[in-house]
């Protein structure tokens, strides 16, 4: 039997002075130090994210009876809590300013993880706090983290509906999984892993046809990220092809690291992060629910004269300076979107 529970997960390296909420989906609870009396300081709780989820009654029964089982339930709750933090990261996190990324959800200063579970009061299960070392390896922000204000909009609400499973369609799973890749990029310690996680996230969100490679692939994703602006399209296409051809391909196919490339990892990651966010906002703004809608949207743009002239200009500029492995000039060819 499943039991509806309210779950509260502590957040560190984040500042919330006033409690804010996205409808009834996620509530970001303020640090109690901002409102408590002097006598309550010692018991004041830090910032927390609150949401509802269903837990199996057998899992609730076994809590604090087996450490391994505790870890299982903690991680179930953390997975859901991280989705709530995904919305915060979308608004505040930057690869150029890592200090604006909060610690992973539930991670205490000691390195342990903690969740508070409040079962529905019509059930016999008590309120319980569970803690443990459910994730032996983790990353931590050594700076202050973001300061969260009540600036959530309609797209934040729509995204929260997807993340909580209240809205299910052909794209909802790709949104959740691609956001997970972005999340992991912020907490990985390797520059190459960070960059490639974002590449996977963009490909996972945009779902290009398996036969679309090279410039067909680059123009498709750049068209989505441009959101109808040919000026943005040209800038994005130039940056995205450099990221894919001159960085991603060197990392993957030639075994190089960023130390061997003339590019800064944080700058390239920030460009990819911007592309990802633009496509995600497009999906939310247009209420896309099918992969075919993404394809049709991009194809319609790429058939226009302005977009054709723009991508031909970028291709001429970039491929005109590139050579093949044997040193011969690269043959310039354009993708067909007719």
N, C-alpha and C positions, 0 to 999 in steps of 0.2 A: 504494500500500500504506500502511495506517495503522500507526503505531508507538505503542505504549503508552509514555507518558513520565511521569515524576514532575516536577512543576513547583513551583518555589519562587519566591515573589514577595515582595519586601521591603515592610514596612509601617512607616510613620512616623506620629508623633503618636499612639502607642499604647504601653502598657506591659504586657509579658508577662514575669513573672519566672520562671515555670515552664511548660514546654511542656505544652499541653493538646490533647486530640484529641476529635473526635466520631467514634467507632468508627474505621473505616479511611477515612472520607470526607474530613474536613478536619483537618489538624494545624496548630496555631498555635504556631510555634516561638519559644521564649524568646530574649530578647536575650542573646547570648553573653557580654556584659560581666558578667552576674550570676554566671557560673560559670568564666570563664577565669582563667588565671594572669596575672601582671604582664607576662610576656613575650609573651602572646597578645593583649594589649589592642589593639594596632594592627591586627590582622587579625580582630578579633571582629566578627561579623555582627549586624545589628539584628534586630528581630522580623520573622518571615516567616510567610506562610501556605503550606502545602504540600498538594498534591492530585495526583490522577492524571487525565490526559486523553490522548486520542489525537490525534496530529499526523500529517499526511501526510508520507511519506518525501521527496517532492519539496520540501516546505517546509523540512525539516531540511537537505537537501542545499544549498539556496540561502542558508542563514543566513550573515550577514556577508559576502555577496558583492554584495548590493544593498540600499541603505538602505530603499527602498520596500518591499522584501520583508521586511526586518527589522521594519518597522512593522506589517505585516500579521500576522506571527506574534506580535509583542508584544501587539497588541490582542486576538488570539484568546485568549492566555493571561490577559490582564487581565480580559476578560469573565468568564472562569471564576473568577478570583481574587475579583472583586467579589461573586460569589454567596456565596463563603465569608465575605466581610466583611458581607454582608447579615445574616447570623446575629448578628454582633457588634453591628451597628447596631440590630437589633431589641431587643437586651438593654440597650444602653447609651446610644444616641443620643436626644437630646431637643432639640426646637426651643426650649425654654426654657433649655437648657444646651448651647449649641453646642460648648463645649469638650470634650464627651464624644463627639464624632464624629471618628474617625480620618481621616487623609488618604486620598485614593483609593489603591487598591491599586497598588503598583509605582512610585508617584511619589516620586522622590528629592528631596532638599533643593534640588538644582540645577534642578529642573523637568523633568529627563529621566525616562524610565521604564525599568525594568530587570526582566528575568525570567531565572531560571536553569532550564535544561531538562536533565533527566537521562533520556536514552532507556533503554529496557530493555537490560540488559547482554548480551542475546543478539543484539543488532543491532550493526552496524558503526559506528553514529553515536556521536560523543564527547559528553561533558558539555560544555555550552556556555552562556555568559552573554551575553545580547543586551541592548543598551541603545540608546535612541534617543529622539528627540522625537516620539513617535507621536501625541501630543495637544498641539498648540501652545497651547491655552487650557485652564487648569485652576484649581481652587480649592484653597486650603490652609488648614488649621487653624493659627492662630497661637498656640494654647494647648497644653496637654499631651496631650489625648486621654484615652480611657478606660484603666482598669487592669483587665485581663482576668483573671478567676479561673476555676477549673475548676467551673463551675456549670451545665454543659450537661445538659439533660434529654432525656426520650424524644421530645418534640416537636421538639427541635433535631435529633435524629437523623432523624426522619421528614422534616423539612424539607430536610435535607442530601441525603436520597435523591432528593427531587424536583429539587433544584437541580442535582445531578450527572447527572440523566437516568436514574437507576436505577429510579425509579418513574414510570411514564407513564400518565396517565389524562386524562379530559376537563377536569379542573381544573388539572393540573400546569402547562400553558402559561400560564394566567391568573395562577397564583401567581408564576411567574418574571417575567412581564412587569409585573405590578403592583408587585412588589418593586423592579424597575428604576425605575419611576416614583418610588417613595419615595426610592430612592437618589439620583436626580437632584434631588429636592426639597432634600436636605441640602446639595448642592453648587452650586445655582444662586444667583446673587447678587441676583436680583430677587425681591422679596417676593411680587409677584403670581404670578410663574411658580412659585415655591415652593408657594404655596397651591393653585394650579390643578393642579399635578402630583399633589398628594395627593387632590384631588377625582377626577381621572382614575384614580388607583390604586384608590380605594374602589369606583368604578363598575366598574372592570375586574375586581376580585376578586369582587364580589357578583353581577355580570351580571344586573341586573334586566331583566324583560321590557320590550321597547321601548315598549310601551303604558303602562307604569307611570310616570307622571310626577306632579309635585306631591306631595301628601300620600301618595299610593300609593307613590311612590318613597321618600319619607323614612321612612315607617313600616316598609317592607320592610327597608331597610338597618339601621335602628335596632333592629328585632326581632332580626336576626342578631347585631348587636353586643352586645345585652343578654344573650345566652347563657342565656335563660330567666328572667332576673330582671326583674320588672315595675318595680321601683324604678329599676334601671339604665336600663331602656327609656325611662321618662319623662324622665330626665335627658338621655340621649343624644338622644332625639327633639327636645327643646327646643334643645339645642346644635347639632344637625346641621341643623335647618331654618333657624336663624339663619345658620349658615355658608353654606348653599346659597342661601337667598332674599335675605338682607340683605348678603351678602358676594359670593359667587360670581356671582350674577345682576347685581350692580352692576358687578363687574369685567368681565364678559363682554358684557353687553348695553348698558351705559351708559358704558363706557370709563373708569370711575373707577379710581383707585389707592388703596392703603391710606391714603395721606396725606389722602384726602378722605372717609374713612370713620371712624366712631367705634369702630373695632376695632383691636386690636394684632395684627399679622401672626403673630408668634411664638406668641401665645396661641391664635389660631384654628387655626394649623397643628398645635399640640400636641394640640388636641381631635380633629382629623382623624386624626392619627397614632395616638391612642388607639383610635379607632373601627376603623381599619385593623387594628391588632394584635389587637383583640378578635375580629374576624371571621376573621382568619388562624388564631388559636388554636382557634376553633370548628371550622374546616375540618379542622385537624390532630387535635383531640380526638375529633371524630365520625367521622374517617376518610372524609370526604366525597370522592367521586370524580366525581360528576355534578352538573351545574348544577341539575337537577330536585330534588336532595336539599336544596340551599340554599333553593329556592322552597318546597318542602313544609314544611321546618322553620319558616320564617318564617310561612307561612300558618297553620300549626297554632297558633302562638302568638297571631297576630293575630285569630283567631276566638274566643279565650277572653274571658270577661266582663272579667277584670282588665285585659287589654291594650286592649280596646275602650274601657273607661272611662278608661284612662290616655291614649290618643291623642286621645280627644274632649276631655279636659281641656286638653291642650297646644294643640290646634287652637283651642279657644275662647279661650285666653289670648293666643296670638300673632296669629291672624287677627282677633281682636276689636279689636285696636288698629291694624290696617292699613287703608289706603285704596287705592282704585284711582287711576289716573292723573288721572281727572277729579275727584278729591277725594271721591267717594262711598264710603261704607263698604264694605268687602270682604264679600262674601256668604260665610258660613261653610258649608262642605260637608265631609262626612266620606268617606273612602275605604271602599269595600265589599270586605270579605274573606270574605263569606259563600260 
